[in-house]
Amino acid sequence: MPRACVIVLDAVGAGELPDAAEYGDEGSNTLGNVARAVGGLDLPSLEAIGLGNVEELQGCPPQPGAPAIAGRLVERSKGKDTTAGHWELMGIVTQTPFPTYPHGFPHDVIDPFMHRTGRGVLGNKPASGTEIIQELGEEHQKTGKWIVYTSADSVFQIAAHEDTVPLEELYEASRTAREILTGKHAVGRVIARPFKGEPGNYERTPNRHDFSLEPKRPNYLSLVRDAGMKVHGVGKIGDIFAGRDIDDSHPTKSNIEGIAQTERLLRELDEGLIFVNLVETDMLWGHRNDPVNFHRCLQDFDRRLPDLLDALRPGDLFILTSDHGCDPTTPSTDHSREHALLLTYVAGRYANGARHDGEFSDVGATVNAWLGGKPPRRGIPGQPIVTP
């Protein structure tokens, strides 16, 4: 039976898009700049399947006979956030950018949020998530007020100390915010950001939870399910798609857990799509401008890649890609407008160094064709990278 696995290496961009300057991201190249910052990539497993064929990468030479098709993908959606990137991978183009709030959220958002949750608000400004909890965490613990902040992305983020506000209350407040943030204020994601620790030494916990808008149908996930196949989401995939067209969700608290879940599903399932997000390159290191640990995070994946490839069966489709950039070598701590990397491998077939440069939606189009889905209607972009 046909099987496919798509792994999104969150924020591992492959060079600025042609319109990057419009987003303030000229010169961004997450993979390339990380390679230079660490004196060359040390990713032997990724190198062997063709990572160096994606773009010129210090320490990762191209492989003329690589087994995977390599390339870079262009994003048609307006923006550079997680939701738009993942949605477009599955054929949903966001023509109008999700709203952003460089000056904080207006009263018609904050006032009903405070009224309905019964707590006040601190912050209400763009900020680094790690910095704002150090700045306002102690006051939050004294007053019980929410820490609300945003970024250059379309996000409404709510931080609360787990010993001050129970997790379920934080999640319920996030659901309330999601209900409020509609219409012109329909941000891509509301994110619950719990943290622990003492003043001056606060740390975010793994209990983050995202509350996204519902994606439009039809898309490549709905077409795959119409073909009788199940979609298994690993990591925050279920959150990004608001649970829509995700049959089974497997939330994780780390990349290590996400990789283990993916390997388990590859060894157990007989058909369907395994759709994975590995977030730590973005959440832990990209936003903190830490190229050394960004590279180490990629090395953690690289060490486990042979196990994932070993779990494939003949004829399985395996795609590695990304959703945007988050270049840790630039002054900005925000996402960057970049190409997605592409490595497409079919177990038992060798691409002999073939290349495919296309659009984000080519990923979903390939999965749909591989799993026997009907051709998409007009208006759903994407061309298969490889056919069954």
C-alpha positions as CSV (number, residue, x, y, z in Angstrom):
1,M,0.0,0.0,0.0
2,P,1.3,3.5,-0.7
3,R,2.9,5.5,2.1
4,A,4.4,9.0,2.3
5,C,6.3,10.9,4.9
6,V,6.9,14.6,4.9
7,I,9.2,16.1,7.5
8,V,9.3,19.9,7.9
9,L,12.6,21.1,9.4
10,D,11.1,24.2,10.9
11,A,12.7,27.5,9.8
12,V,15.6,25.8,7.9
13,G,15.4,28.2,4.9
14,A,17.5,27.8,1.8
15,G,18.2,31.4,0.7
16,E,16.3,34.6,0.3
17,L,13.3,34.8,-2.0
18,P,13.2,37.3,-4.8
19,D,10.9,39.6,-2.7
20,A,12.9,39.2,0.6
21,A,13.8,42.9,0.6
22,E,10.1,43.8,0.9
23,Y,10.1,41.9,4.3
24,G,13.4,43.3,5.5
25,D,15.1,40.0,4.9
26,E,17.6,40.8,2.1
27,G,20.7,38.7,2.6
28,S,19.0,36.0,4.8
29,N,20.1,32.4,4.1
30,T,19.5,30.2,7.1
31,L,21.3,27.1,5.9
32,G,24.1,28.9,4.0
33,N,24.8,31.5,6.8
34,V,24.7,28.8,9.5
35,A,27.3,26.8,7.5
36,R,29.6,29.8,7.3
37,A,29.1,30.7,11.0
38,V,30.1,27.3,12.2
39,G,33.0,26.8,9.8
40,G,31.2,24.3,7.6
41,L,28.3,21.9,8.2
42,D,28.9,18.5,9.7
43,L,25.9,16.6,8.5
44,P,27.1,13.4,6.9
45,S,23.7,11.7,6.5
46,L,22.0,14.7,4.9
47,E,25.1,15.2,2.8
48,A,24.9,11.7,1.5
49,I,21.3,12.0,0.3
50,G,22.0,15.3,-1.4
51,L,21.7,18.3,0.9
52,G,24.7,19.9,-0.8
53,N,22.8,19.8,-4.1
54,V,20.1,22.2,-2.6
55,E,22.4,25.2,-2.6
56,E,26.1,25.9,-2.1
57,L,26.9,25.0,1.5
58,Q,30.2,25.2,3.2
59,G,31.3,21.8,4.5
60,C,28.5,20.0,2.6
61,P,29.7,19.4,-1.0
62,P,27.2,18.5,-3.8
63,Q,26.8,14.8,-4.6
64,P,26.4,14.3,-8.4
65,G,24.8,10.9,-8.0
66,A,22.7,11.7,-4.9
67,P,19.7,9.4,-4.2
68,A,17.3,12.3,-3.5
69,I,15.9,14.9,-5.8
70,A,17.2,18.2,-4.5
71,G,16.0,21.8,-5.0
72,R,14.5,24.9,-3.6
73,L,10.8,25.9,-3.4
74,V,9.3,29.4,-3.8
75,E,6.5,30.6,-1.5
76,R,3.5,32.2,-3.2
77,S,1.7,33.2,0.0
78,K,2.2,36.6,1.5
79,G,4.1,36.3,4.7
80,K,6.8,34.3,6.3
81,D,5.1,32.5,9.1
82,T,4.6,28.9,10.1
83,T,0.9,28.7,9.3
84,A,1.2,30.2,5.8
85,G,4.2,28.0,5.0
86,H,2.7,24.7,6.1
87,W,-0.7,25.5,4.6
88,E,1.0,26.2,1.2
89,L,2.9,23.0,1.4
90,M,-0.5,21.4,1.2
91,G,-1.9,23.7,-1.6
92,I,-3.4,26.5,0.4
93,V,-2.1,29.9,-0.8
94,T,-2.6,32.8,1.6
95,Q,-3.1,35.7,-0.9
96,T,-3.8,38.3,1.8
97,P,-1.2,38.5,4.6
98,F,-2.4,37.6,8.1
99,P,-2.5,40.8,10.2
100,T,0.5,41.8,12.3
101,Y,0.7,44.3,15.2
102,P,4.0,46.2,15.4
103,H,2.5,48.5,18.0
104,G,0.6,45.9,20.0
105,F,-3.0,44.9,19.9
106,P,-5.8,47.5,19.9
107,H,-8.4,47.9,22.7
108,D,-11.1,46.1,20.7
109,V,-8.9,42.9,21.1
110,I,-7.3,43.4,24.5
111,D,-10.4,44.7,26.4
112,P,-12.7,41.7,25.6
113,F,-9.8,39.3,26.2
114,M,-9.3,40.8,29.7
115,H,-13.0,40.8,30.4
116,R,-13.6,37.3,29.3
117,T,-10.6,35.7,31.0
118,G,-10.9,37.7,34.2
119,R,-7.2,38.8,34.2
120,G,-5.4,41.9,33.2
121,V,-2.6,42.2,30.6
122,L,1.1,43.1,30.7
123,G,3.3,43.8,27.8
124,N,1.1,44.0,24.7
125,K,4.0,44.7,22.4
126,P,6.3,42.9,19.9
127,A,9.0,41.1,21.9
128,S,11.3,38.1,22.1
129,G,9.5,35.4,24.0
130,T,12.6,34.6,26.1
131,E,13.2,38.2,26.9
132,I,9.7,39.3,27.8
133,I,9.3,36.6,30.5
134,Q,12.5,37.9,32.2
135,E,11.2,41.5,31.9
136,L,7.6,40.9,33.1
137,G,7.6,37.4,34.8
138,E,8.0,38.7,38.3
139,E,5.2,41.2,37.9
140,H,3.0,38.6,36.3
141,Q,3.5,36.3,39.3
142,K,2.7,39.1,41.7
143,T,-0.4,40.3,39.8
144,G,-1.7,37.2,38.0
145,K,-1.9,39.3,34.8
146,W,-1.3,37.6,31.4
147,I,1.9,38.5,29.5
148,V,0.7,39.2,26.0
149,Y,3.1,39.8,23.1
150,T,3.5,39.4,19.4
151,S,6.3,39.5,16.8
152,A,6.8,40.3,13.2
153,D,4.6,37.2,12.5
154,S,0.8,37.1,12.8
155,V,0.7,35.7,16.4
156,F,-1.1,36.5,19.6
157,Q,1.1,35.0,22.3
158,I,0.1,34.5,25.9
159,A,2.8,33.7,28.5
160,A,2.0,32.5,32.0
161,H,4.0,30.8,34.8
162,E,2.8,27.3,35.4
163,D,2.8,27.8,39.2
164,T,0.8,31.0,38.9
165,V,-1.8,30.0,36.2
166,P,-2.8,26.4,35.7
167,L,-2.0,25.1,32.2
168,E,-5.7,24.4,31.4
169,E,-6.6,28.0,32.3
170,L,-3.9,29.2,30.0
171,Y,-5.2,27.0,27.2
172,E,-8.7,28.1,27.8
173,A,-7.6,31.8,27.6
174,S,-5.9,30.9,24.3
175,R,-9.2,29.5,23.0
176,T,-11.0,32.6,24.1
177,A,-8.4,34.8,22.3
178,R,-8.9,32.6,19.2
179,E,-12.6,33.3,19.3
180,I,-12.0,37.0,19.6
181,L,-9.4,37.2,16.9
182,T,-11.6,36.9,13.8
183,G,-12.4,39.2,10.9
184,K,-9.8,41.9,10.4
185,H,-8.0,40.6,13.5
186,A,-7.8,37.0,12.3
187,V,-4.2,36.3,13.3
188,G,-2.6,33.1,12.0
189,R,-2.0,31.6,15.4
190,V,-2.7,32.2,19.1
191,I,0.1,30.6,21.1
192,A,0.0,29.5,24.7
193,R,3.6,30.0,26.1
194,P,3.9,28.5,29.6
195,F,7.1,29.1,31.6
196,K,8.6,28.2,35.0
197,G,11.5,29.2,37.2
198,E,12.4,32.2,39.4
199,P,12.8,35.9,38.7
200,G,15.9,36.4,36.6
201,N,16.0,32.7,35.6
202,Y,12.6,32.0,33.9
203,E,12.5,29.3,31.2
204,R,9.8,28.3,28.8
205,T,8.4,24.8,29.2
206,P,7.6,22.2,26.5
207,N,3.8,22.7,27.1
208,R,3.3,25.2,24.4
209,H,0.1,24.9,22.4
210,D,-0.9,26.6,19.2
211,F,-4.5,27.6,18.2
212,S,-4.6,28.2,14.5
213,L,-7.2,29.4,12.0
214,E,-9.0,26.6,10.2
215,P,-7.5,26.0,6.7
216,K,-9.6,26.2,3.6
217,R,-10.8,23.1,1.7
218,P,-10.2,21.4,-0.7
219,N,-6.4,21.0,-0.2
220,Y,-4.0,18.2,-0.6
221,L,-4.7,16.8,2.9
222,S,-8.4,16.7,2.2
223,L,-7.8,15.1,-1.2
224,V,-5.6,12.4,0.4
225,R,-8.3,11.6,2.9
226,D,-10.9,11.6,0.1
227,A,-8.8,8.8,-1.5
228,G,-9.3,6.8,1.7
229,M,-5.9,7.4,3.2
230,K,-5.3,8.6,6.8
231,V,-3.2,11.6,7.7
232,H,-1.0,11.2,10.8
233,G,0.3,14.5,12.3
234,V,3.5,14.6,14.4
235,G,4.6,17.5,16.5
236,K,2.5,20.7,16.0
237,I,1.0,19.7,12.7
238,G,-2.4,19.1,14.3
239,D,-2.3,22.6,15.8
240,I,-1.2,24.3,12.6
241,F,-4.1,22.8,10.7
242,A,-6.5,23.3,13.7
243,G,-7.1,19.5,13.7
244,R,-8.7,19.7,10.2
245,D,-8.0,16.7,8.0
246,I,-5.7,15.2,10.6
247,D,-6.9,11.7,11.5
248,D,-4.4,11.1,14.3
249,S,-2.3,13.7,16.1
250,H,0.9,12.9,17.9
251,P,2.0,16.0,19.8
252,T,5.6,16.1,21.0
253,K,7.7,18.1,23.4
254,S,11.1,17.8,21.6
255,N,12.6,16.9,18.2
256,I,14.0,13.7,19.7
257,E,10.4,12.6,20.6
258,G,9.2,13.7,17.2
259,I,11.8,11.7,15.4
260,A,11.0,8.6,17.6
261,Q,7.3,9.0,16.9
262,T,8.0,9.2,13.1
263,E,10.2,6.1,13.1
264,R,7.5,4.2,15.1
265,L,4.8,5.2,12.7
266,L,7.0,4.3,9.7
267,R,7.5,0.8,11.2
268,E,3.9,0.3,12.2
269,L,1.6,1.8,9.5
270,D,0.8,0.2,6.2
271,E,-0.5,3.2,4.3
272,G,-1.2,6.9,4.5
273,L,0.7,10.1,5.1
274,I,2.9,10.9,8.1
275,F,3.3,14.7,8.3
276,V,5.9,15.9,10.7
277,N,7.1,19.2,12.1
278,L,10.4,19.4,14.0
279,V,10.3,22.8,15.7
280,E,13.5,23.2,17.7
281,T,15.6,24.7,14.9
282,D,13.0,27.5,14.9
283,M,11.8,27.8,18.5
284,L,15.0,27.2,20.4
285,W,17.8,28.4,18.2
286,G,16.6,30.5,15.2
287,H,14.7,33.0,17.3
288,R,17.6,33.2,19.7
289,N,20.2,34.0,17.0
290,D,22.3,30.9,18.0
291,P,23.9,29.4,14.9
292,V,26.1,27.0,16.8
293,N,23.2,25.3,18.5
294,F,21.1,25.6,15.3
295,H,23.8,23.4,13.7
296,R,23.8,21.0,16.7
297,C,20.1,20.6,16.4
298,L,20.5,19.7,12.7
299,Q,23.2,17.2,13.8
300,D,20.7,15.6,16.2
301,F,18.4,15.0,13.2
302,D,21.3,13.9,11.0
303,R,22.3,11.2,13.5
304,R,18.7,9.8,13.4
305,L,18.1,10.1,9.7
306,P,19.6,6.6,8.9
307,D,17.0,5.1,11.3
308,L,14.2,6.9,9.5
309,L,15.5,5.7,6.1
310,D,15.9,2.2,7.4
311,A,12.2,2.2,8.5
312,L,11.1,3.0,4.9
313,R,9.7,0.2,2.7
314,P,10.3,-0.1,-1.1
315,G,8.3,2.5,-2.9
316,D,7.8,4.8,0.1
317,L,7.9,8.6,-0.6
318,F,10.1,10.6,1.8
319,I,10.3,14.4,1.6
320,L,12.4,16.8,3.7
321,T,11.4,20.4,3.4
322,S,10.9,23.6,5.4
323,D,8.3,26.3,5.9
324,H,10.3,29.6,6.0
325,G,13.7,30.7,7.3
326,C,14.8,32.1,10.7
327,D,18.4,33.1,10.0
328,P,20.3,33.1,13.3
329,T,23.2,35.1,11.9
330,T,21.2,38.3,11.2
331,P,20.3,41.0,13.7
332,S,16.6,40.1,13.5
333,T,15.2,37.4,15.7
334,D,12.1,36.9,13.5
335,H,11.4,34.6,10.7
336,S,13.0,35.3,7.3
337,R,11.5,35.2,3.8
338,E,13.3,32.3,2.2
339,H,13.1,29.4,-0.1
340,A,12.1,26.1,1.4
341,L,14.7,23.3,1.0
342,L,13.7,20.2,-0.8
343,L,15.0,16.7,-0.7
344,T,12.7,14.0,-2.2
345,Y,13.6,10.3,-1.9
346,V,11.8,7.2,-3.0
347,A,12.9,4.0,-1.3
348,G,14.4,1.7,-3.9
349,R,14.8,4.4,-6.5
350,Y,17.9,6.7,-7.0
351,A,17.5,10.1,-8.4
352,N,21.1,10.3,-9.6
353,G,21.4,13.9,-8.6
354,A,18.2,15.1,-10.2
355,R,16.9,18.6,-9.4
356,H,13.5,20.1,-8.9
357,D,13.0,23.8,-8.3
358,G,9.3,24.7,-7.9
359,E,6.7,25.9,-5.4
360,F,5.8,25.0,-1.9
361,S,2.6,23.3,-3.1
362,D,4.6,20.8,-5.2
363,V,5.1,18.9,-1.9
364,G,1.4,18.4,-1.4
365,A,0.8,17.7,-5.1
366,T,3.5,14.9,-5.0
367,V,2.0,13.3,-1.8
368,N,-1.5,13.4,-3.3
369,A,-0.4,11.7,-6.6
370,W,1.6,9.2,-4.6
371,L,-1.3,8.2,-2.4
372,G,-3.8,8.0,-5.2
373,G,-5.7,11.2,-4.7
374,K,-7.7,12.8,-7.5
375,P,-6.1,15.6,-9.5
376,P,-6.8,18.9,-7.8
377,R,-9.4,21.4,-9.0
378,R,-8.4,24.5,-10.7
379,G,-7.0,27.0,-8.1
380,I,-5.0,24.4,-6.1
381,P,-1.4,24.9,-7.2
382,G,1.4,22.4,-7.3
383,Q,3.0,19.9,-9.7
384,P,4.3,16.5,-8.7
385,I,8.0,16.3,-8.1
386,V,8.0,12.6,-8.8
387,T,5.2,10.3,-9.8
388,P,4.4,6.7,-8.7
